Amino acid sequence: MLHHTRGIVLRTTDYSDSSIIAKVYTEQLGMQTYIINGVRSARSKGKASLYQHGNLLDMVVYHRDTGDIFRISESSMGYLYRLVPFDIVRSSLLLFCVELITRSVQEEDANPELFSYIWEQLQLLDDSTIPTAHFHLQFMIGLSLHLGFAPSTGEGTLFDLMDGVFCTAIPRHTYYMEETLSEKLKLLLHGSPTGHYAINHQQRKALLHYLITFFQLHIPHFGVMKSPDILEAVFREL
C-alpha cells in the first residue's frame, strides 16, 4: 500500500554496488527502514545525495503491516538547506541532532507532534538569525519534552537528573547539577531559540555533558554519543 509522508533521513549504509539502506523517521509511519536500489549507479545522476543524514524529504513509500524493510516509490527534497551544508558549525549541529534523534526516538508508530518539532527545529537551524551556540542544548530540552521526561521547573537551585526536577537539597546520588549550571539550565528552559544567553564555553560543555547523562538515565539503551567530540572541536576553534 502506498503512503505519502514526510521523512527525516537519519542514517544510510551501502547495500550493494548501486543500492543503499536508509533509516528514516517518517511523519505517518514512525521509524522505518528502506532499501533504495540503483541510487549509487552511474545512471542515477546523484540521487544518493537525497539520502544524506539530516535531509528533509517528501516521500511516497510502500508499507504493509508485516516486514522490516520497505521500498520508496518516489522521493524529493521537502526542504533544501541553504546554510547548513556550507557552515561547519551548523553542519556539526545537524550531525549531533541526527545522532540524538537516532538514539532517542525508537517508536515505529506515528507521532505527528514529535515529528513536527524535529522537522521545524532542523529548518530553524538553517535560519541565519538563529544563534548557534546554544541550539543543541535547547534542541535537547525540547526533544525531552516531546519524549515525556523534560526537566520540570521549580524553586530549587539544584537540578536532579534522575528525577528531572529542581531540588533544594543535594540528592542522595551523584546525578545532579551544581547551582551555577542549574541556573543556566533554567535560562535555557525559559528562553527562546533566538535568545542570547550569558553562558560561556566551559558551561556549555558541562551542560551538554549533563544533558546527555539526563537522556541516558531516561532512555533505555541510549548508549554513548560520538558527535559531541566533533562539536567540542568545532566550538573550540570559534
GROMACS elastic network, one bead per residue, 0.5 to 0.9 nm:
[ bonds ]
;  ai    aj funct       b0    kb
    1    61     6  0.81123   500
    1    62     6  0.54608   500
    1    63     6  0.54713   500
    1    64     6  0.63193   500
    2    60     6  0.64821   500
    2    61     6  0.54904   500
    2    63     6  0.63668   500
    2    64     6  0.88683   500
    2    73     6  0.80438   500
    3    28     6  0.79006   500
    3    29     6  0.87315   500
    3    59     6  0.80716   500
    3    60     6  0.54893   500
    3    61     6  0.53275   500
    3    62     6  0.63984   500
    3    63     6  0.70872   500
    4    28     6  0.78845   500
    4    58     6  0.77019   500
    4    59     6  0.57790   500
    4    61     6  0.65509   500
    5    26     6  0.64651   500
    5    27     6  0.58689   500
    5    28     6  0.56686   500
    5    29     6  0.79385   500
    5    57     6  0.84483   500
    5    58     6  0.62273   500
    5    59     6  0.53279   500
    5    60     6  0.63028   500
    5    61     6  0.76657   500
    6    25     6  0.85602   500
    6    26     6  0.57595   500
    6    27     6  0.55133   500
    6    28     6  0.75288   500
    6    56     6  0.73297   500
    6    57     6  0.56154   500
    6    59     6  0.57876   500
    6    60     6  0.85402   500
    6    78     6  0.71814   500
    7    24     6  0.60143   500
    7    25     6  0.54959   500
    7    27     6  0.62080   500
    7    28     6  0.86685   500
    7    30     6  0.89953   500
    7    55     6  0.82255   500
    7    56     6  0.59602   500
    7    57     6  0.50475   500
    7    58     6  0.63821   500
    7    59     6  0.67923   500
    7    78     6  0.83345   500
    7   115     6  0.87251   500
    7   119     6  0.86928   500
    8    23     6  0.86553   500
    8    24     6  0.54410   500
    8    25     6  0.51358   500
    8    26     6  0.63580   500
    8    27     6  0.86174   500
    8    53     6  0.79992   500
    8    54     6  0.60554   500
    8    55     6  0.58082   500
    8    57     6  0.62177   500
    8    98     6  0.89117   500
    8   115     6  0.87379   500
    8   118     6  0.86875   500
    8   119     6  0.74783   500
    9    12     6  0.78694   500
    9    22     6  0.70461   500
    9    23     6  0.62760   500
    9    25     6  0.65539   500
    9    26     6  0.87061   500
    9    50     6  0.88064   500
    9    51     6  0.61201   500
    9    52     6  0.67013   500
    9    53     6  0.51417   500
    9    54     6  0.51905   500
    9    55     6  0.53821   500
    9    56     6  0.67233   500
    9    57     6  0.76268   500
    9    98     6  0.82796   500
   10    22     6  0.74719   500
   10    23     6  0.55832   500
   10    24     6  0.55532   500
   10    25     6  0.70530   500
   10    51     6  0.85890   500
   10    52     6  0.80295   500
   10    53     6  0.50186   500
   10    54     6  0.58884   500
   10    55     6  0.80538   500
   10    98     6  0.57745   500
   10    99     6  0.74722   500
   10   101     6  0.78101   500
   10   102     6  0.64548   500
   11    21     6  0.83066   500
   11    22     6  0.57025   500
   11    23     6  0.51716   500
   11    24     6  0.72588   500
   11    51     6  0.81031   500
   11    52     6  0.75764   500
   11    53     6  0.55796   500
   11    54     6  0.83245   500
   11    98     6  0.83482   500
   11    99     6  0.88083   500
   11   102     6  0.82532   500
   12    20     6  0.64947   500
   12    21     6  0.55106   500
   12    23     6  0.62785   500
   12    24     6  0.88640   500
   12    51     6  0.70148   500
   12    52     6  0.73644   500
   12    53     6  0.73143   500
   13    19     6  0.88603   500
   13    20     6  0.55709   500
   13    21     6  0.53267   500
   13    22     6  0.65803   500
   13    23     6  0.88126   500
   14    17     6  0.76066   500
   14    18     6  0.80317   500
   14    19     6  0.62758   500
   14    21     6  0.63591   500
   14    22     6  0.88839   500
   14    40     6  0.89169   500
   15    18     6  0.75709   500
   15    19     6  0.52358   500
   15    21     6  0.60638   500
   15    35     6  0.80746   500
   15    36     6  0.88711   500
   15    37     6  0.87375   500
   16    19     6  0.50799   500
   16    20     6  0.68615   500
   16    37     6  0.86381   500
   16    40     6  0.88633   500
   17    20     6  0.86685   500
   17    38     6  0.83825   500
   17    40     6  0.69914   500
   17    41     6  0.74577   500
   18    36     6  0.88555   500
   18    37     6  0.64578   500
   18    39     6  0.58543   500
   18    42     6  0.86185   500
   18    44     6  0.89893   500
   19    35     6  0.72240   500
   19    36     6  0.56331   500
   19    38     6  0.50974   500
   19    39     6  0.57794   500
   19    40     6  0.59584   500
   19    41     6  0.79815   500
   19    48     6  0.87839   500
   20    34     6  0.83521   500
   20    35     6  0.58954   500
   20    36     6  0.54343   500
   20    37     6  0.66248   500
   20    38     6  0.81996   500
   20    39     6  0.73744   500
   20    40     6  0.77544   500
   20    48     6  0.81963   500
   21    33     6  0.69240   500
   21    34     6  0.55930   500
   21    36     6  0.62163   500
   21    37     6  0.86815   500
   21    69     6  0.86425   500
   22    32     6  0.83764   500
   22    33     6  0.56655   500
   22    34     6  0.52274   500
   22    35     6  0.63662   500
   22    36     6  0.75677   500
   22    51     6  0.71794   500
   23    31     6  0.73323   500
   23    32     6  0.59304   500
   23    34     6  0.65031   500
   23   102     6  0.88711   500
   24    30     6  0.83155   500
   24    31     6  0.59872   500
   24    32     6  0.54210   500
   24    33     6  0.61286   500
   24    34     6  0.75425   500
   25    29     6  0.79305   500
   25    30     6  0.56043   500
   25    32     6  0.61705   500
   25    33     6  0.86276   500
   25   101     6  0.88695   500
   25   102     6  0.86646   500
   25   105     6  0.84962   500
   25   108     6  0.87203   500
   25   115     6  0.78459   500
   26    29     6  0.54704   500
   26    31     6  0.60085   500
   26    32     6  0.70084   500
   26   110     6  0.74843   500
   26   111     6  0.89520   500
   26   115     6  0.73733   500
   27    30     6  0.60253   500
   27    31     6  0.87278   500
   27   110     6  0.60768   500
   27   111     6  0.68764   500
   27   112     6  0.57728   500
   27   113     6  0.89833   500
   27   114     6  0.87734   500
   27   115     6  0.57564   500
   27   116     6  0.77861   500
   28   109     6  0.80279   500
   28   110     6  0.52639   500
   28   111     6  0.77595   500
   28   112     6  0.73675   500
   29    32     6  0.70590   500
   29    63     6  0.85878   500
   29   108     6  0.65446   500
   29   109     6  0.58378   500
   29   111     6  0.84125   500
   30   106     6  0.85799   500
   30   107     6  0.62563   500
   30   111     6  0.67093   500
   30   112     6  0.87731   500
   30   115     6  0.84452   500
   31   105     6  0.77789   500
   31   106     6  0.68545   500
   31   107     6  0.61392   500
   31   109     6  0.73558   500
   31   110     6  0.80531   500
   32    68     6  0.77615   500
   32    69     6  0.73658   500
   32    70     6  0.78986   500
   32   108     6  0.68723   500
   33    68     6  0.68772   500
   33    69     6  0.51069   500
   33    70     6  0.63964   500
   33    71     6  0.83973   500
   34    61     6  0.87512   500
   34    68     6  0.86058   500
   34    69     6  0.52996   500
   34    71     6  0.51961   500
   34    72     6  0.67069   500
   35    69     6  0.66751   500
   35    70     6  0.62812   500
   35    71     6  0.54828   500
   35    72     6  0.74292   500
   36    39     6  0.66575   500
   36    48     6  0.88966   500
   36    70     6  0.89247   500
   36    71     6  0.64586   500
   36    72     6  0.66793   500
   37    40     6  0.80447   500
   37    71     6  0.87409   500
   38    41     6  0.54768   500
   38    42     6  0.87992   500
   38    43     6  0.81207   500
   38    44     6  0.65651   500
   38    47     6  0.88396   500
   38    48     6  0.88142   500
   39    42     6  0.84159   500
   39    43     6  0.81370   500
   39    44     6  0.51657   500
   39    45     6  0.80283   500
   39    46     6  0.71955   500
   39    47     6  0.53676   500
   39    48     6  0.50485   500
   39    49     6  0.87326   500
   40    43     6  0.81760   500
   40    44     6  0.63569   500
   40    45     6  0.84721   500
   40    46     6  0.73653   500
   40    47     6  0.73825   500
   40    48     6  0.59127   500
   41    44     6  0.53983   500
   41    45     6  0.79439   500
   41    46     6  0.85597   500
   42    45     6  0.65472   500
   42    46     6  0.82417   500
   43    46     6  0.84119   500
   44    47     6  0.55759   500
   44    48     6  0.77249   500
   45    48     6  0.83523   500
   46    49     6  0.57173   500
   46    50     6  0.79512   500
   47    50     6  0.56389   500
   47    51     6  0.78740   500
   48    51     6  0.56771   500
   48    52     6  0.74443   500
   49    52     6  0.55389   500
   50    53     6  0.89470   500
   50    55     6  0.69120   500
   50    56     6  0.87673   500
   50    57     6  0.78194   500
   50    75     6  0.80555   500
   50    76     6  0.71785   500
   50    77     6  0.69875   500
   51    54     6  0.82379   500
   51    55     6  0.64714   500
   51    56     6  0.89310   500
   51    57     6  0.85016   500
   52    55     6  0.57971   500
   53    94     6  0.84474   500
   53    95     6  0.74765   500
   53    98     6  0.70757   500
   54    94     6  0.65453   500
   54    95     6  0.73176   500
   54    97     6  0.82947   500
   54    98     6  0.60773   500
   54   122     6  0.79086   500
   55    77     6  0.74473   500
   55    78     6  0.82873   500
   55    79     6  0.77720   500
   55    80     6  0.78777   500
   55    81     6  0.81878   500
   56    76     6  0.87104   500
   56    77     6  0.60930   500
   56    78     6  0.52680   500
   56    79     6  0.55773   500
   56    80     6  0.74989   500
   56    81     6  0.87986   500
   56   119     6  0.73831   500
   56   122     6  0.85124   500
   56   123     6  0.87578   500
   57    75     6  0.65113   500
   57    76     6  0.56478   500
   57    79     6  0.68953   500
   58    74     6  0.82722   500
   58    75     6  0.56150   500
   58    76     6  0.53028   500
   58    77     6  0.58660   500
   58    79     6  0.84091   500
   59    72     6  0.72256   500
   59    73     6  0.76326   500
   59    74     6  0.56453   500
   59    76     6  0.65686   500
   59    77     6  0.86083   500
   59    78     6  0.84160   500
   60    72     6  0.61905   500
   60    73     6  0.53973   500
   60    75     6  0.63213   500
   61    70     6  0.76807   500
   61    71     6  0.61000   500
   61    73     6  0.52234   500
   61    74     6  0.68981   500
   61    75     6  0.83843   500
   62    70     6  0.61906   500
   62    71     6  0.55505   500
   62    72     6  0.60618   500
   62    73     6  0.67190   500
   63    66     6  0.84386   500
   63    67     6  0.85660   500
   63    69     6  0.89336   500
   63    70     6  0.62909   500
   63    71     6  0.77565   500
   64    67     6  0.71030   500
   64    70     6  0.83585   500
   67    70     6  0.74154   500
   72    75     6  0.71299   500
   75    78     6  0.87406   500
   76    79     6  0.88950   500
   77    80     6  0.61245   500
   79   123     6  0.76959   500
   80   123     6  0.89665   500
   81    84     6  0.58505   500
   81    85     6  0.69447   500
   81   123     6  0.75933   500
   81   126     6  0.62357   500
   82    85     6  0.71086   500
   82    86     6  0.79468   500
   82   126     6  0.65315   500
   82   127     6  0.85683   500
   83    86     6  0.55964   500
   83    87     6  0.60893   500
   83    90     6  0.76083   500
   83    91     6  0.86166   500
   83   125     6  0.85493   500
   83   126     6  0.54779   500
   83   127     6  0.75756   500
   83   128     6  0.75749   500
   84    87     6  0.53375   500
   84    88     6  0.76094   500
   84    89     6  0.81206   500
   84    90     6  0.51048   500
   84    91     6  0.50883   500
   84    92     6  0.87561   500
   84    93     6  0.89403   500
   84    94     6  0.77500   500
   84   125     6  0.74094   500
   84   126     6  0.56953   500
   85    88     6  0.76146   500
   85    90     6  0.77440   500
   85    91     6  0.59270   500
   86    90     6  0.82467   500
   86    91     6  0.75467   500
   87    90     6  0.53977   500
   87    91     6  0.59960   500
   87    92     6  0.84580   500
   88    91     6  0.51531   500
   88    92     6  0.59653   500
   88    93     6  0.84934   500
   88   234     6  0.75006   500
   89    92     6  0.51799   500
   89    93     6  0.61618   500
   89    94     6  0.86367   500
   89   132     6  0.74163   500
   89   133     6  0.87984   500
   89   231     6  0.77369   500
   89   234     6  0.65490   500
   89   235     6  0.75066   500
   90    94     6  0.61127   500
   90    95     6  0.86283   500
   90   125     6  0.67030   500
   90   126     6  0.74756   500
   90   132     6  0.70951   500
   91    95     6  0.62838   500
   91    96     6  0.87057   500
   92    95     6  0.50343   500
   92    96     6  0.62848   500
   92    97     6  0.87018   500
   92   227     6  0.78609   500
   92   230     6  0.69389   500
   92   231     6  0.60475   500
   92   234     6  0.76710   500
   93    96     6  0.50009   500
   93    97     6  0.61503   500
   93    98     6  0.85816   500
   93   125     6  0.81718   500
   93   132     6  0.81615   500
   93   135     6  0.78430   500
   93   136     6  0.65192   500
   93   227     6  0.87149   500
   93   231     6  0.69848   500
   94    97     6  0.50734   500
   94    98     6  0.61015   500
   94    99     6  0.86079   500
   94   122     6  0.72974   500
   94   125     6  0.77654   500
   94   136     6  0.88169   500
   95    98     6  0.52248   500
   95    99     6  0.62858   500
   95   100     6  0.86411   500
   95   227     6  0.67507   500
   95   231     6  0.89935   500
   96    99     6  0.52418   500
   96   100     6  0.61478   500
   96   101     6  0.86522   500
   96   136     6  0.76249   500
   96   225     6  0.86099   500
   96   226     6  0.83895   500
   96   227     6  0.52886   500
   96   228     6  0.67290   500
   96   230     6  0.85311   500
   96   231     6  0.76107   500
   97   100     6  0.50328   500
   97   101     6  0.61178   500
   97   102     6  0.85381   500
   97   118     6  0.89523   500
   97   122     6  0.82544   500
   97   136     6  0.70762   500
   97   139     6  0.77358   500
   97   140     6  0.83038   500
   97   227     6  0.89256   500
   98   101     6  0.51402   500
   98   102     6  0.61099   500
   98   103     6  0.86773   500
   99   102     6  0.50242   500
   99   103     6  0.62279   500
   99   104     6  0.85000   500
   99   225     6  0.73169   500
   99   226     6  0.81281   500
   99   227     6  0.71933   500
  100   103     6  0.52656   500
  100   104     6  0.59421   500
  100   105     6  0.83027   500
  100   140     6  0.81272   500
  100   225     6  0.76924   500
  100   227     6  0.89365   500
  101   104     6  0.50542   500
  101   105     6  0.55180   500
  101   106     6  0.87028   500
  101   118     6  0.84923   500
  101   143     6  0.84800   500
  102   105     6  0.59313   500
  102   106     6  0.75434   500
  103   106     6  0.73757   500
  103   219     6  0.85531   500
  103   221     6  0.81256   500
  103   222     6  0.54714   500
  103   223     6  0.74899   500
  103   225     6  0.83873   500
  104   143     6  0.87818   500
  104   144     6  0.89898   500
  104   147     6  0.83169   500
  104   215     6  0.78727   500
  104   219     6  0.67243   500
  104   220     6  0.88872   500
  104   222     6  0.66091   500
  105   108     6  0.88836   500
  105   147     6  0.80662   500
  107   110     6  0.77317   500
  107   111     6  0.84499   500
  108   111     6  0.89606   500
  110   114     6  0.88727   500
  110   115     6  0.82570   500
  111   114     6  0.55021   500
  111   115     6  0.61423   500
  111   116     6  0.86270   500
  112   115     6  0.50297   500
  112   116     6  0.59412   500
  112   117     6  0.85022   500
  113   116     6  0.51776   500
  113   117     6  0.61980   500
  113   118     6  0.87798   500
  113   146     6  0.75849   500
  114   117     6  0.51659   500
  114   118     6  0.63876   500
  114   119     6  0.86654   500
  114   143     6  0.77205   500
  114   146     6  0.57538   500
  114   147     6  0.76911   500
  115   118     6  0.52791   500
  115   119     6  0.60872   500
  115   120     6  0.85414   500
  116   119     6  0.50500   500
  116   120     6  0.59519   500
  116   121     6  0.83908   500
  117   120     6  0.53199   500
  117   121     6  0.60835   500
  117   122     6  0.86622   500
  117   142     6  0.80876   500
  117   143     6  0.78296   500
  117   146     6  0.81339   500
  118   121     6  0.51384   500
  118   122     6  0.61811   500
  118   123     6  0.86295   500
  118   139     6  0.85262   500
  118   143     6  0.77684   500
  119   122     6  0.53895   500
  119   123     6  0.63883   500
  119   124     6  0.86743   500
  120   123     6  0.51071   500
  120   124     6  0.60710   500
  120   125     6  0.87313   500
  121   125     6  0.62720   500
  121   126     6  0.89024   500
  121   139     6  0.73353   500
  122   125     6  0.51200   500
  122   126     6  0.69634   500
  123   126     6  0.53214   500
  123   127     6  0.70476   500
  124   127     6  0.51757   500
  124   128     6  0.86415   500
  124   130     6  0.71412   500
  124   193     6  0.85905   500
  125   128     6  0.79739   500
  125   130     6  0.68961   500
  125   131     6  0.87735   500
  125   132     6  0.76408   500
  125   135     6  0.77300   500
  126   129     6  0.89063   500
  126   130     6  0.80944   500
  127   130     6  0.57002   500
  127   131     6  0.89656   500
  128   131     6  0.78760   500
  129   194     6  0.71673   500
  130   135     6  0.81001   500
  130   193     6  0.65321   500
  130   194     6  0.52694   500
  130   195     6  0.81823   500
  131   134     6  0.70786   500
  131   135     6  0.69181   500
  131   193     6  0.74002   500
  131   194     6  0.62803   500
  131   195     6  0.73874   500
  131   196     6  0.71481   500
  132   135     6  0.50587   500
  132   136     6  0.78003   500
  132   193     6  0.89858   500
  133   136     6  0.77461   500
  133   137     6  0.86787   500
  133   196     6  0.87484   500
  133   201     6  0.87355   500
  133   204     6  0.82359   500
  133   235     6  0.81050   500
  134   137     6  0.53389   500
  134   138     6  0.63811   500
  134   139     6  0.85823   500
  134   188     6  0.83096   500
  134   193     6  0.82573   500
  134   196     6  0.84175   500
  134   197     6  0.82481   500
  134   199     6  0.85971   500
  134   204     6  0.73984   500
  135   138     6  0.53550   500
  135   139     6  0.60268   500
  135   140     6  0.86536   500
  135   193     6  0.68720   500
  136   140     6  0.61905   500
  136   141     6  0.87222   500
  136   208     6  0.82285   500
  137   140     6  0.51890   500
  137   141     6  0.64118   500
  137   142     6  0.87765   500
  137   185     6  0.89635   500
  137   188     6  0.77775   500
  137   204     6  0.80531   500
  137   207     6  0.75764   500
  137   208     6  0.64723   500
  137   211     6  0.77267   500
  138   141     6  0.50086   500
  138   142     6  0.61265   500
  138   143     6  0.84502   500
  138   188     6  0.63548   500
  138   189     6  0.74770   500
  138   191     6  0.85206   500
  138   192     6  0.83375   500
  138   193     6  0.72320   500
  139   142     6  0.51532   500
  139   143     6  0.60005   500
  139   144     6  0.85496   500
  139   193     6  0.88848   500
  140   143     6  0.50560   500
  140   144     6  0.61066   500
  140   145     6  0.86385   500
  140   208     6  0.89465   500
  140   211     6  0.73690   500
  140   212     6  0.84970   500
  140   215     6  0.86855   500
  141   144     6  0.52135   500
  141   145     6  0.64069   500
  141   146     6  0.89876   500
  141   150     6  0.64370   500
  141   151     6  0.75723   500
  141   188     6  0.82516   500
  141   189     6  0.71609   500
  141   211     6  0.81473   500
  142   145     6  0.50980   500
  142   146     6  0.65456   500
  142   147     6  0.87394   500
  142   150     6  0.75373   500
  142   189     6  0.86843   500
  143   146     6  0.52004   500
  143   147     6  0.61673   500
  143   148     6  0.86619   500
  143   150     6  0.79430   500
  144   148     6  0.61208   500
  144   149     6  0.54464   500
  144   151     6  0.79072   500
  144   215     6  0.77414   500
  145   148     6  0.52363   500
  145   149     6  0.58670   500
  145   151     6  0.77393   500
  146   149     6  0.78797   500
  146   150     6  0.77578   500
  147   150     6  0.76206   500
  149   152     6  0.85370   500
  149   164     6  0.70672   500
  149   215     6  0.87932   500
  149   218     6  0.72180   500
  150   164     6  0.67929   500
  150   165     6  0.89429   500
  151   159     6  0.82916   500
  151   160     6  0.88669   500
  151   161     6  0.81975   500
  151   163     6  0.84922   500
  151   165     6  0.57813   500
  151   166     6  0.79416   500
  151   189     6  0.81247   500
  152   164     6  0.62620   500
  152   165     6  0.51813   500
  152   166     6  0.70841   500
  152   189     6  0.89987   500
  153   156     6  0.84358   500
  153   165     6  0.67365   500
  153   166     6  0.65034   500
  153   186     6  0.75069   500
  153   189     6  0.80282   500
  154   157     6  0.84458   500
  154   165     6  0.71334   500
  154   166     6  0.55835   500
  154   167     6  0.76169   500
  155   166     6  0.67785   500
  155   167     6  0.73666   500
  155   168     6  0.76042   500
  156   159     6  0.75151   500
  156   165     6  0.81089   500
  156   169     6  0.79430   500
  157   166     6  0.60945   500
  157   167     6  0.60873   500
  157   168     6  0.57732   500
  157   169     6  0.82239   500
  157   177     6  0.89927   500
  157   178     6  0.79202   500
  157   179     6  0.54531   500
  157   180     6  0.84166   500
  157   182     6  0.63865   500
  157   183     6  0.69457   500
  158   165     6  0.83095   500
  158   166     6  0.53030   500
  158   167     6  0.52566   500
  158   168     6  0.63339   500
  158   169     6  0.72604   500
  158   170     6  0.71748   500
  158   171     6  0.88540   500
  158   176     6  0.67379   500
  158   177     6  0.57713   500
  158   178     6  0.56717   500
  158   179     6  0.52742   500
  158   180     6  0.85837   500
  158   181     6  0.84055   500
  158   182     6  0.56010   500
  158   183     6  0.81101   500
  159   163     6  0.87307   500
  159   164     6  0.70346   500
  159   165     6  0.57911   500
  159   167     6  0.61575   500
  159   168     6  0.89016   500
  159   175     6  0.86790   500
  159   176     6  0.54403   500
  159   177     6  0.51818   500
  159   178     6  0.73204   500
  159   179     6  0.78721   500
  159   181     6  0.85404   500
  159   182     6  0.55226   500
  159   183     6  0.87636   500
  159   185     6  0.84408   500
  160   163     6  0.56645   500
  160   164     6  0.55114   500
  160   165     6  0.54181   500
  160   166     6  0.59541   500
  160   167     6  0.66298   500
  160   170     6  0.83981   500
  160   171     6  0.69955   500
  160   174     6  0.89187   500
  160   175     6  0.63225   500
  160   177     6  0.67470   500
  161   165     6  0.71964   500
  161   166     6  0.88184   500
  161   175     6  0.54381   500
  161   176     6  0.53237   500
  161   177     6  0.75840   500
  161   210     6  0.78636   500
  161   211     6  0.81965   500
  161   213     6  0.77090   500
  161   214     6  0.53877   500
  161   215     6  0.89229   500
  161   217     6  0.76943   500
  162   165     6  0.81945   500
  162   173     6  0.87653   500
  162   175     6  0.63886   500
  162   176     6  0.77310   500
  162   214     6  0.70732   500
  162   217     6  0.65269   500
  162   218     6  0.77408   500
  163   166     6  0.87077   500
  164   214     6  0.80079   500
  166   182     6  0.79418   500
  167   170     6  0.74609   500
  167   171     6  0.79540   500
  168   171     6  0.89469   500
  170   173     6  0.81725   500
  170   174     6  0.87854   500
  170   176     6  0.78447   500
  170   178     6  0.89284   500
  171   174     6  0.73038   500
  171   175     6  0.79769   500
  171   176     6  0.73068   500
  172   175     6  0.89017   500
  173   176     6  0.77070   500
  174   177     6  0.88442   500
  175   210     6  0.84042   500
  175   213     6  0.82315   500
  175   214     6  0.84108   500
  176   182     6  0.87343   500
  176   210     6  0.81453   500
  177   180     6  0.80952   500
  177   181     6  0.60865   500
  177   182     6  0.56515   500
  177   207     6  0.85964   500
  177   210     6  0.73947   500
  178   181     6  0.57721   500
  178   182     6  0.60336   500
  178   183     6  0.87054   500
  179   183     6  0.61076   500
  179   184     6  0.86966   500
  180   183     6  0.52341   500
  180   184     6  0.64934   500
  180   185     6  0.88221   500
  180   203     6  0.89051   500
  181   185     6  0.61799   500
  181   186     6  0.86668   500
  181   203     6  0.68712   500
  181   204     6  0.89973   500
  181   206     6  0.78757   500
  181   207     6  0.68444   500
  182   186     6  0.63428   500
  182   187     6  0.88185   500
  182   207     6  0.87492   500
  183   186     6  0.50782   500
  183   187     6  0.64978   500
  183   188     6  0.89539   500
  184   187     6  0.50560   500
  184   188     6  0.65410   500
  184   189     6  0.87422   500
  184   197     6  0.84484   500
  184   198     6  0.81683   500
  184   199     6  0.69067   500
  184   203     6  0.82144   500
  184   207     6  0.83377   500
  185   188     6  0.51475   500
  185   189     6  0.61586   500
  185   190     6  0.87657   500
  185   207     6  0.74658   500
  186   190     6  0.62625   500
  186   191     6  0.83277   500
  187   190     6  0.54407   500
  187   191     6  0.58270   500
  187   197     6  0.75093   500
  188   192     6  0.75418   500
  188   193     6  0.89165   500
  188   195     6  0.88892   500
  188   197     6  0.79871   500
  189   192     6  0.83402   500
  191   194     6  0.82765   500
  191   195     6  0.63311   500
  191   196     6  0.87366   500
  191   197     6  0.85939   500
  192   195     6  0.52970   500
  192   196     6  0.87575   500
  193   196     6  0.85030   500
  196   199     6  0.87393   500
  197   200     6  0.87090   500
  199   202     6  0.82505   500
  199   203     6  0.60243   500
  199   204     6  0.64362   500
  200   203     6  0.53302   500
  200   204     6  0.62073   500
  200   205     6  0.86870   500
  201   204     6  0.51491   500
  201   205     6  0.62134   500
  201   206     6  0.87027   500
  201   235     6  0.79052   500
  201   236     6  0.80744   500
  202   205     6  0.50314   500
  202   206     6  0.62069   500
  202   207     6  0.85811   500
  203   206     6  0.50332   500
  203   207     6  0.59972   500
  203   208     6  0.84855   500
  204   207     6  0.50553   500
  204   208     6  0.60916   500
  204   209     6  0.86047   500
  205   208     6  0.52323   500
  205   209     6  0.63518   500
  205   210     6  0.88367   500
  205   232     6  0.74421   500
  206   209     6  0.50664   500
  206   210     6  0.62801   500
  206   211     6  0.86190   500
  207   210     6  0.51354   500
  207   211     6  0.60246   500
  207   212     6  0.85182   500
  208   211     6  0.51243   500
  208   212     6  0.61097   500
  208   213     6  0.85586   500
  208   228     6  0.81818   500
  209   212     6  0.53075   500
  209   213     6  0.63448   500
  209   214     6  0.86875   500
  209   228     6  0.87120   500
  210   214     6  0.60857   500
  210   215     6  0.87300   500
  211   215     6  0.63049   500
  211   216     6  0.85842   500
  212   215     6  0.51079   500
  212   216     6  0.62026   500
  212   217     6  0.86560   500
  212   224     6  0.87447   500
  212   225     6  0.81294   500
  213   217     6  0.61218   500
  213   218     6  0.86964   500
  214   217     6  0.52338   500
  214   218     6  0.64643   500
  214   219     6  0.86884   500
  215   218     6  0.52157   500
  215   219     6  0.58034   500
  215   220     6  0.89519   500
  215   222     6  0.73090   500
  216   219     6  0.54861   500
  216   220     6  0.70503   500
  216   221     6  0.76276   500
  216   222     6  0.54276   500
  216   223     6  0.69238   500
  216   224     6  0.83209   500
  217   220     6  0.75060   500
  217   222     6  0.84463   500
  218   222     6  0.85459   500
  219   222     6  0.56142   500
  220   223     6  0.83202   500
  222   225     6  0.84003   500
  225   228     6  0.67069   500
  225   229     6  0.86356   500
  226   229     6  0.62666   500
  226   230     6  0.76855   500
  227   230     6  0.51698   500
  227   231     6  0.64152   500
  227   232     6  0.87111   500
  228   232     6  0.60216   500
  228   233     6  0.85790   500
  229   232     6  0.50642   500
  229   233     6  0.62913   500
  229   234     6  0.86951   500
  230   233     6  0.51780   500
  230   234     6  0.62339   500
  230   235     6  0.86778   500
  231   234     6  0.50854   500
  231   235     6  0.60573   500
  231   236     6  0.83730   500
  232   235     6  0.52860   500
  232   236     6  0.59738   500
  232   237     6  0.88004   500
  233   236     6  0.51660   500
  233   237     6  0.66875   500
  234   237     6  0.55114   500
  234   238     6  0.69936   500
  235   238     6  0.52655   500
